Amino acid sequence: MNQGYEDPGPTLAEIEALEGPVILEFGAPWCSYCRAAQPLLAAELAHHLRVRLIRVEDGRGRPLGRSFRVKLWPTFVFLNRGQETVRLVRPTDQHEIAQALTQINGRDER
């Protein structure tokens, strides 16, 4: 999970065209809330190998973040077939991440 934030990141049309389960993470590399959420996310993603993570650097005037009405970082948008299913903002509980992953990917792959 050392993947950095994409800047500028994909377009809304590219996101909507994605197949399968995806987490779209909006944040910034210097954000302490974003860094704190990474171990929680990594622990759960290890059990959902089919889920693709796209990390997008967000900020003022960034069109993708505005399309998803992102206000706080990190914001995790859980997508299935390009459609939002669940949204978590500043998650601090690994269990809520696990539940969101189950909604887009079914049971974990342990």
N, CA, C and O atoms as a GROMACS GRO file, in nm:
protein
  440
    1MET      N    1   0.082  -0.120   0.000
    1MET     CA    2   0.000   0.000   0.000
    1MET      C    3   0.085   0.125   0.000
    1MET      O    4   0.045   0.225   0.058
    2ASN      N    5   0.200   0.122  -0.061
    2ASN     CA    6   0.282   0.242  -0.070
    2ASN      C    7   0.246   0.327  -0.190
    2ASN      O    8   0.317   0.421  -0.223
    3GLN      N    9   0.137   0.294  -0.253
    3GLN     CA   10   0.092   0.367  -0.370
    3GLN      C   11   0.065   0.513  -0.331
    3GLN      O   12  -0.006   0.540  -0.235
    4GLY      N   13   0.123   0.605  -0.408
    4GLY     CA   14   0.102   0.746  -0.380
    4GLY      C   15  -0.030   0.796  -0.438
    4GLY      O   16  -0.101   0.724  -0.508
    5TYR      N   17  -0.059   0.919  -0.407
    5TYR     CA   18  -0.180   0.982  -0.460
    5TYR      C   19  -0.158   1.023  -0.604
    5TYR      O   20  -0.054   1.080  -0.638
    6GLU      N   21  -0.256   0.993  -0.689
    6GLU     CA   22  -0.248   1.034  -0.828
    6GLU      C   23  -0.282   1.181  -0.839
    6GLU      O   24  -0.376   1.230  -0.775
    7ASP      N   25  -0.206   1.251  -0.919
    7ASP     CA   26  -0.231   1.393  -0.942
    7ASP      C   27  -0.212   1.418  -1.090
    7ASP      O   28  -0.098   1.415  -1.136
    8PRO      N   29  -0.314   1.443  -1.167
    8PRO     CA   30  -0.447   1.486  -1.126
    8PRO      C   31  -0.546   1.373  -1.099
    8PRO      O   32  -0.653   1.399  -1.046
    9GLY      N   33  -0.514   1.251  -1.133
    9GLY     CA   34  -0.608   1.142  -1.112
    9GLY      C   35  -0.698   1.122  -1.232
    9GLY      O   36  -0.690   1.197  -1.329
   10PRO      N   37  -0.782   1.020  -1.226
   10PRO     CA   38  -0.870   0.989  -1.339
   10PRO      C   39  -0.983   1.091  -1.353
   10PRO      O   40  -1.008   1.172  -1.263
   11THR      N   41  -1.049   1.085  -1.465
   11THR     CA   42  -1.166   1.171  -1.488
   11THR      C   43  -1.290   1.102  -1.434
   11THR      O   44  -1.288   0.982  -1.406
   12LEU      N   45  -1.397   1.176  -1.421
   12LEU     CA   46  -1.523   1.119  -1.376
   12LEU      C   47  -1.571   1.012  -1.474
   12LEU      O   48  -1.622   0.908  -1.432
   13ALA      N   49  -1.556   1.036  -1.603
   13ALA     CA   50  -1.597   0.938  -1.704
   13ALA      C   51  -1.518   0.808  -1.689
   13ALA      O   52  -1.574   0.699  -1.704
   14GLU      N   53  -1.389   0.818  -1.659
   14GLU     CA   54  -1.307   0.698  -1.639
   14GLU      C   55  -1.352   0.621  -1.515
   14GLU      O   56  -1.354   0.498  -1.516
   15ILE      N   57  -1.387   0.692  -1.411
   15ILE     CA   58  -1.436   0.626  -1.288
   15ILE      C   59  -1.568   0.557  -1.315
   15ILE      O   60  -1.587   0.442  -1.274
   16GLU      N   61  -1.659   0.624  -1.381
   16GLU     CA   62  -1.791   0.566  -1.408
   16GLU      C   63  -1.782   0.442  -1.498
   16GLU      O   64  -1.872   0.358  -1.496
   17ALA      N   65  -1.675   0.430  -1.578
   17ALA     CA   66  -1.659   0.318  -1.669
   17ALA      C   67  -1.590   0.197  -1.604
   17ALA      O   68  -1.579   0.092  -1.667
   18LEU      N   69  -1.546   0.211  -1.480
   18LEU     CA   70  -1.475   0.102  -1.414
   18LEU      C   71  -1.566  -0.016  -1.386
   18LEU      O   72  -1.683   0.001  -1.351
   19GLU      N   73  -1.513  -0.133  -1.404
   19GLU     CA   74  -1.584  -0.257  -1.372
   19GLU      C   75  -1.532  -0.307  -1.237
   19GLU      O   76  -1.417  -0.282  -1.200
   20GLY      N   77  -1.616  -0.377  -1.166
   20GLY     CA   78  -1.573  -0.441  -1.041
   20GLY      C   79  -1.564  -0.346  -0.924
   20GLY      O   80  -1.596  -0.227  -0.936
   21PRO      N   81  -1.519  -0.398  -0.810
   21PRO     CA   82  -1.512  -0.320  -0.687
   21PRO      C   83  -1.390  -0.229  -0.685
   21PRO      O   84  -1.279  -0.270  -0.716
   22VAL      N   85  -1.414  -0.104  -0.646
   22VAL     CA   86  -1.308  -0.003  -0.643
   22VAL      C   87  -1.327   0.085  -0.520
   22VAL      O   88  -1.439   0.118  -0.482
   23ILE      N   89  -1.216   0.123  -0.459
   23ILE     CA   90  -1.219   0.227  -0.356
   23ILE      C   91  -1.151   0.349  -0.417
   23ILE      O   92  -1.037   0.341  -0.463
   24LEU      N   93  -1.221   0.458  -0.415
   24LEU     CA   94  -1.167   0.586  -0.460
   24LEU      C   95  -1.135   0.665  -0.333
   24LEU      O   96  -1.226   0.705  -0.260
   25GLU      N   97  -1.007   0.687  -0.308
   25GLU     CA   98  -0.965   0.759  -0.188
   25GLU      C   99  -0.923   0.901  -0.224
   25GLU      O  100  -0.837   0.920  -0.310
   26PHE      N  101  -0.984   0.998  -0.160
   26PHE     CA  102  -0.946   1.138  -0.178
   26PHE      C  103  -0.870   1.182  -0.055
   26PHE      O  104  -0.915   1.163   0.058
   27GLY      N  105  -0.753   1.243  -0.077
   27GLY     CA  106  -0.674   1.289   0.036
   27GLY      C  107  -0.552   1.364  -0.013
   27GLY      O  108  -0.548   1.411  -0.127
   28ALA      N  109  -0.453   1.376   0.074
   28ALA     CA  110  -0.328   1.443   0.041
   28ALA      C  111  -0.216   1.375   0.119
   28ALA      O  112  -0.239   1.327   0.230
   29PRO      N  113  -0.096   1.370   0.063
   29PRO     CA  114   0.013   1.298   0.129
   29PRO      C  115   0.053   1.358   0.264
   29PRO      O  116   0.106   1.286   0.349
   30TRP      N  117   0.030   1.485   0.286
   30TRP     CA  118   0.068   1.550   0.411
   30TRP      C  119  -0.042   1.547   0.517
   30TRP      O  120  -0.021   1.592   0.629
   31CYS      N  121  -0.160   1.494   0.483
   31CYS     CA  122  -0.276   1.492   0.573
   31CYS      C  123  -0.259   1.387   0.682
   31CYS      O  124  -0.244   1.268   0.653
   32SER      N  125  -0.260   1.429   0.808
   32SER     CA  126  -0.241   1.336   0.919
   32SER      C  127  -0.358   1.238   0.931
   32SER      O  128  -0.338   1.123   0.969
   33TYR      N  129  -0.479   1.281   0.900
   33TYR     CA  130  -0.595   1.191   0.904
   33TYR      C  131  -0.581   1.083   0.796
   33TYR      O  132  -0.615   0.967   0.818
   34CYS      N  133  -0.531   1.124   0.680
   34CYS     CA  134  -0.510   1.028   0.570
   34CYS      C  135  -0.406   0.923   0.609
   34CYS      O  136  -0.427   0.804   0.587
   35ARG      N  137  -0.297   0.968   0.667
   35ARG     CA  138  -0.191   0.875   0.708
   35ARG      C  139  -0.241   0.781   0.818
   35ARG      O  140  -0.205   0.663   0.819
   36ALA      N  141  -0.323   0.831   0.909
   36ALA     CA  142  -0.374   0.748   1.019
   36ALA      C  143  -0.469   0.640   0.968
   36ALA      O  144  -0.477   0.532   1.028
   37ALA      N  145  -0.540   0.666   0.859
   37ALA     CA  146  -0.636   0.568   0.806
   37ALA      C  147  -0.569   0.459   0.723
   37ALA      O  148  -0.630   0.354   0.701
   38GLN      N  149  -0.447   0.480   0.678
   38GLN     CA  150  -0.382   0.386   0.588
   38GLN      C  151  -0.364   0.246   0.646
   38GLN      O  152  -0.393   0.149   0.576
   39PRO      N  153  -0.318   0.229   0.771
   39PRO     CA  154  -0.303   0.092   0.823
   39PRO      C  155  -0.436   0.019   0.835
   39PRO      O  156  -0.443  -0.102   0.814
   40LEU      N  157  -0.543   0.091   0.869
   40LEU     CA  158  -0.676   0.030   0.879
   40LEU      C  159  -0.721  -0.022   0.743
   40LEU      O  160  -0.771  -0.134   0.730
   41LEU      N  161  -0.702   0.062   0.642
   41LEU     CA  162  -0.742   0.024   0.506
   41LEU      C  163  -0.657  -0.092   0.455
   41LEU      O  164  -0.709  -0.187   0.398
   42ALA      N  165  -0.528  -0.084   0.477
   42ALA     CA  166  -0.437  -0.190   0.428
   42ALA      C  167  -0.470  -0.324   0.492
   42ALA      O  168  -0.465  -0.427   0.424
   43ALA      N  169  -0.502  -0.325   0.619
   43ALA     CA  170  -0.533  -0.450   0.687
   43ALA      C  171  -0.655  -0.517   0.625
   43ALA      O  172  -0.659  -0.640   0.613
   44GLU      N  173  -0.754  -0.439   0.586
   44GLU     CA  174  -0.875  -0.497   0.527
   44GLU      C  175  -0.858  -0.528   0.379
   44GLU      O  176  -0.910  -0.629   0.330
   45LEU      N  177  -0.786  -0.446   0.307
   45LEU     CA  178  -0.762  -0.472   0.165
   45LEU      C  179  -0.685  -0.602   0.144
   45LEU      O  180  -0.696  -0.665   0.039
   46ALA      N  181  -0.606  -0.642   0.242
   46ALA     CA  182  -0.531  -0.767   0.232
   46ALA      C  183  -0.624  -0.888   0.218
   46ALA      O  184  -0.582  -0.994   0.173
   47HIS      N  185  -0.751  -0.870   0.258
   47HIS     CA  186  -0.849  -0.979   0.250
   47HIS      C  187  -0.947  -0.961   0.135
   47HIS      O  188  -1.040  -1.040   0.119
   48HIS      N  189  -0.927  -0.858   0.055
   48HIS     CA  190  -1.015  -0.830  -0.059
   48HIS      C  191  -0.926  -0.799  -0.180
   48HIS      O  192  -0.915  -0.684  -0.223
   49LEU      N  193  -0.864  -0.903  -0.232
   49LEU     CA  194  -0.763  -0.886  -0.336
   49LEU      C  195  -0.818  -0.836  -0.469
   49LEU      O  196  -0.744  -0.780  -0.550
   50ARG      N  197  -0.947  -0.854  -0.492
   50ARG     CA  198  -1.008  -0.807  -0.617
   50ARG      C  199  -1.036  -0.657  -0.617
   50ARG      O  200  -1.059  -0.599  -0.723
   51VAL      N  201  -1.036  -0.596  -0.500
   51VAL     CA  202  -1.071  -0.454  -0.490
   51VAL      C  203  -0.953  -0.368  -0.535
   51VAL      O  204  -0.840  -0.384  -0.488
   52ARG      N  205  -0.982  -0.278  -0.624
   52ARG     CA  206  -0.880  -0.185  -0.674
   52ARG      C  207  -0.887  -0.057  -0.592
   52ARG      O  208  -0.996  -0.006  -0.566
   53LEU      N  209  -0.772  -0.005  -0.552
   53LEU     CA  210  -0.763   0.121  -0.478
   53LEU      C  211  -0.708   0.227  -0.570
   53LEU      O  212  -0.601   0.210  -0.630
   54ILE      N  213  -0.780   0.337  -0.582
   54ILE     CA  214  -0.732   0.453  -0.659
   54ILE      C  215  -0.723   0.569  -0.561
   54ILE      O  216  -0.824   0.615  -0.508
   55ARG      N  217  -0.603   0.616  -0.538
   55ARG     CA  218  -0.579   0.726  -0.444
   55ARG      C  219  -0.561   0.854  -0.526
   55ARG      O  220  -0.471   0.864  -0.609
   56VAL      N  221  -0.647   0.952  -0.500
   56VAL     CA  222  -0.646   1.076  -0.576
   56VAL      C  223  -0.612   1.193  -0.484
   56VAL      O  224  -0.678   1.214  -0.382
   57GLU      N  225  -0.509   1.268  -0.520
   57GLU     CA  226  -0.477   1.387  -0.443
   57GLU      C  227  -0.586   1.490  -0.468
   57GLU      O  228  -0.617   1.523  -0.582
   58ASP      N  229  -0.642   1.538  -0.360
   58ASP     CA  230  -0.754   1.631  -0.370
   58ASP      C  231  -0.711   1.768  -0.322
   58ASP      O  232  -0.609   1.783  -0.255
   59GLY      N  233  -0.788   1.865  -0.356
   59GLY     CA  234  -0.761   2.002  -0.314
   59GLY      C  235  -0.856   2.097  -0.385
   59GLY      O  236  -0.938   2.056  -0.466
   60ARG      N  237  -0.842   2.221  -0.353
   60ARG     CA  238  -0.927   2.325  -0.411
   60ARG      C  239  -0.920   2.321  -0.563
   60ARG      O  240  -0.812   2.319  -0.622
   61GLY      N  241  -1.036   2.320  -0.625
   61GLY     CA  242  -1.042   2.325  -0.771
   61GLY      C  243  -1.017   2.193  -0.841
   61GLY      O  244  -1.010   2.190  -0.964
   62ARG      N  245  -1.003   2.085  -0.769
   62ARG     CA  246  -0.983   1.955  -0.832
   62ARG      C  247  -1.118   1.900  -0.875
   62ARG      O  248  -1.205   1.878  -0.790
   63PRO      N  249  -1.139   1.878  -1.003
   63PRO     CA  250  -1.273   1.844  -1.052
   63PRO      C  251  -1.330   1.712  -1.002
   63PRO      O  252  -1.450   1.704  -0.976
   64LEU      N  253  -1.247   1.609  -0.987
   64LEU     CA  254  -1.302   1.480  -0.944
   64LEU      C  255  -1.352   1.488  -0.800
   64LEU      O  256  -1.460   1.437  -0.769
   65GLY      N  257  -1.276   1.550  -0.714
   65GLY     CA  258  -1.319   1.566  -0.576
   65GLY      C  259  -1.446   1.648  -0.566
   65GLY      O  260  -1.533   1.621  -0.483
   66ARG      N  261  -1.458   1.749  -0.650
   66ARG     CA  262  -1.580   1.831  -0.649
   66ARG      C  263  -1.699   1.751  -0.702
   66ARG      O  264  -1.811   1.768  -0.654
   67SER      N  265  -1.675   1.663  -0.800
   67SER     CA  266  -1.783   1.577  -0.852
   67SER      C  267  -1.841   1.488  -0.745
   67SER      O  268  -1.960   1.458  -0.745
   68PHE      N  269  -1.755   1.444  -0.652
   68PHE     CA  270  -1.799   1.357  -0.543
   68PHE      C  271  -1.829   1.436  -0.415
   68PHE      O  272  -1.852   1.375  -0.310
   69ARG      N  273  -1.829   1.566  -0.423
   69ARG     CA  274  -1.861   1.655  -0.309
   69ARG      C  275  -1.776   1.625  -0.186
   69ARG      O  276  -1.827   1.619  -0.074
   70VAL      N  277  -1.647   1.605  -0.207
   70VAL     CA  278  -1.554   1.577  -0.099
   70VAL      C  279  -1.530   1.706  -0.020
   70VAL      O  280  -1.500   1.811  -0.077
   71LYS      N  281  -1.543   1.695   0.112
   71LYS     CA  282  -1.521   1.810   0.199
   71LYS      C  283  -1.411   1.786   0.301
   71LYS      O  284  -1.342   1.880   0.341
   72LEU      N  285  -1.395   1.661   0.345
   72LEU     CA  286  -1.292   1.627   0.443
   72LEU      C  287  -1.207   1.512   0.390
   72LEU      O  288  -1.253   1.432   0.309
   73TRP      N  289  -1.083   1.506   0.438
   73TRP     CA  290  -0.993   1.398   0.399
   73TRP      C  291  -0.964   1.309   0.517
   73TRP      O  292  -0.965   1.357   0.631
   74PRO      N  293  -0.939   1.184   0.497
   74PRO     CA  294  -0.965   1.116   0.371
   74PRO      C  295  -1.114   1.086   0.357
   74PRO      O  296  -1.185   1.064   0.455
   75THR      N  297  -1.156   1.085   0.234
   75THR     CA  298  -1.290   1.037   0.200
   75THR      C  299  -1.270   0.914   0.112
   75THR      O  300  -1.203   0.920   0.009
   76PHE      N  301  -1.330   0.802   0.155
   76PHE     CA  302  -1.325   0.679   0.080
   76PHE      C  303  -1.461   0.656   0.016
   76PHE      O  304  -1.562   0.644   0.086
   77VAL      N  305  -1.462   0.650  -0.116
   77VAL     CA  306  -1.586   0.622  -0.189
   77VAL      C  307  -1.574   0.480  -0.242
   77VAL      O  308  -1.486   0.449  -0.323
   78PHE      N  309  -1.662   0.393  -0.195
   78PHE     CA  310  -1.662   0.252  -0.235
   78PHE      C  311  -1.757   0.237  -0.353
   78PHE      O  312  -1.876   0.266  -0.343
   79LEU      N  313  -1.701   0.191  -0.465
   79LEU     CA  314  -1.776   0.182  -0.590
   79LEU      C  315  -1.790   0.038  -0.635
   79LEU      O  316  -1.702  -0.045  -0.612
   80ASN      N  317  -1.900   0.010  -0.699
   80ASN     CA  318  -1.918  -0.117  -0.767
   80ASN      C  319  -1.975  -0.084  -0.904
   80ASN      O  320  -2.081  -0.024  -0.916
   81ARG      N  321  -1.902  -0.126  -1.007
   81ARG     CA  322  -1.938  -0.094  -1.146
   81ARG      C  323  -1.953   0.056  -1.168
   81ARG      O  324  -2.043   0.100  -1.240
   82GLY      N  325  -1.864   0.132  -1.107
   82GLY     CA  326  -1.860   0.277  -1.127
   82GLY      C  327  -1.964   0.356  -1.050
   82GLY      O  328  -1.972   0.478  -1.065
   83GLN      N  329  -2.043   0.289  -0.968
   83GLN     CA  330  -2.149   0.357  -0.892
   83GLN      C  331  -2.116   0.353  -0.743
   83GLN      O  332  -2.074   0.250  -0.690
   84GLU      N  333  -2.136   0.466  -0.677
   84GLU     CA  334  -2.109   0.474  -0.534
   84GLU      C  335  -2.205   0.385  -0.456
   84GLU      O  336  -2.327   0.389  -0.476
   85THR      N  337  -2.148   0.305  -0.367
   85THR     CA  338  -2.226   0.216  -0.282
   85THR      C  339  -2.218   0.261  -0.136
   85THR      O  340  -2.319   0.264  -0.066
   86VAL      N  341  -2.098   0.297  -0.092
   86VAL     CA  342  -2.074   0.337   0.046
   86VAL      C  343  -1.972   0.451   0.045
   86VAL      O  344  -1.889   0.461  -0.045
   87ARG      N  345  -1.980   0.536   0.148
   87ARG     CA  346  -1.882   0.644   0.164
   87ARG      C  347  -1.841   0.649   0.310
   87ARG      O  348  -1.925   0.647   0.400
   88LEU      N  349  -1.710   0.654   0.334
   88LEU     CA  350  -1.658   0.671   0.469
   88LEU      C  351  -1.570   0.796   0.471
   88LEU      O  352  -1.484   0.814   0.385
   89VAL      N  353  -1.594   0.881   0.569
   89VAL     CA  354  -1.515   1.002   0.584
   89VAL      C  355  -1.438   0.993   0.715
   89VAL      O  356  -1.497   0.977   0.822
   90ARG      N  357  -1.308   1.004   0.705
   90ARG     CA  358  -1.217   0.994   0.820
   90ARG      C  359  -1.245   0.871   0.906
   90ARG      O  360  -1.269   0.884   1.027
   91PRO      N  361  -1.243   0.754   0.847
   91PRO     CA  362  -1.271   0.634   0.927
   91PRO      C  363  -1.162   0.610   1.032
   91PRO      O  364  -1.044   0.630   1.007
   92THR      N  365  -1.206   0.567   1.149
   92THR     CA  366  -1.113   0.535   1.257
   92THR      C  367  -1.134   0.393   1.308
   92THR      O  368  -1.065   0.349   1.400
   93ASP      N  369  -1.229   0.324   1.248
   93ASP     CA  370  -1.265   0.190   1.293
   93ASP      C  371  -1.246   0.091   1.177
   93ASP      O  372  -1.311   0.104   1.073
   94GLN      N  373  -1.159  -0.004   1.196
   94GLN     CA  374  -1.132  -0.103   1.092
   94GLN      C  375  -1.257  -0.182   1.055
   94GLN      O  376  -1.273  -0.225   0.941
   95HIS      N  377  -1.346  -0.200   1.152
   95HIS     CA  378  -1.469  -0.276   1.127
   95HIS      C  379  -1.558  -0.206   1.024
   95HIS      O  380  -1.619  -0.273   0.941
   96GLU      N  381  -1.567  -0.074   1.029
   96GLU     CA  382  -1.651  -0.005   0.931
   96GLU      C  383  -1.593  -0.015   0.790
   96GLU      O  384  -1.667  -0.017   0.692
   97ILE      N  385  -1.462  -0.021   0.780
   97ILE     CA  386  -1.398  -0.042   0.650
   97ILE      C  387  -1.428  -0.183   0.600
   97ILE      O  388  -1.457  -0.202   0.482
   98ALA      N  389  -1.422  -0.280   0.690
   98ALA     CA  390  -1.453  -0.419   0.654
   98ALA      C  391  -1.596  -0.430   0.603
   98ALA      O  392  -1.622  -0.498   0.504
   99GLN      N  393  -1.690  -0.365   0.670
   99GLN     CA  394  -1.830  -0.369   0.629
   99GLN      C  395  -1.848  -0.306   0.490
   99GLN      O  396  -1.922  -0.360   0.407
  100ALA      N  397  -1.782  -0.194   0.466
  100ALA     CA  398  -1.793  -0.128   0.336
  100ALA      C  399  -1.736  -0.216   0.225
  100ALA      O  400  -1.794  -0.225   0.117
  101LEU      N  401  -1.623  -0.281   0.252
  101LEU     CA  402  -1.564  -0.371   0.153
  101LEU      C  403  -1.655  -0.488   0.123
  101LEU      O  404  -1.666  -0.530   0.008
  102THR      N  405  -1.720  -0.541   0.224
  102THR     CA  406  -1.814  -0.651   0.203
  102THR      C  407  -1.930  -0.608   0.114
  102THR      O  408  -1.980  -0.688   0.034
  103GLN      N  409  -1.972  -0.485   0.126
  103GLN     CA  410  -2.083  -0.436   0.042
  103GLN      C  411  -2.045  -0.428  -0.105
  103GLN      O  412  -2.131  -0.449  -0.191
  104ILE      N  413  -1.919  -0.399  -0.135
  104ILE     CA  414  -1.882  -0.389  -0.277
  104ILE      C  415  -1.817  -0.516  -0.332
  104ILE      O  416  -1.810  -0.534  -0.453
  105ASN      N  417  -1.769  -0.604  -0.243
  105ASN     CA  418  -1.691  -0.719  -0.288
  105ASN      C  419  -1.740  -0.853  -0.231
  105ASN      O  420  -1.682  -0.957  -0.261
  106GLY      N  421  -1.844  -0.851  -0.151
  106GLY     CA  422  -1.887  -0.976  -0.089
  106GLY      C  423  -1.797  -1.012   0.027
  106GLY      O  424  -1.727  -0.926   0.081
  107ARG      N  425  -1.799  -1.136   0.066
  107ARG     CA  426  -1.721  -1.182   0.180
  107ARG      C  427  -1.573  -1.169   0.152
  107ARG      O  428  -1.528  -1.172   0.038
  108ASP      N  429  -1.496  -1.156   0.260
  108ASP     CA  430  -1.351  -1.143   0.240
  108ASP      C  431  -1.294  -1.275   0.191
  108ASP      O  432  -1.358  -1.380   0.198
  109GLU      N  433  -1.172  -1.269   0.140
  109GLU     CA  434  -1.108  -1.381   0.072
  109GLU      C  435  -1.007  -1.451   0.162
  109GLU      O  436  -0.904  -1.498   0.112
  110ARG      N  437  -1.032  -1.458   0.292
  110ARG     CA  438  -0.939  -1.524   0.386
  110ARG      C  439  -0.942  -1.672   0.364
  110ARG      O  440  -0.872  -1.746   0.433
   0.00000   0.00000   0.00000
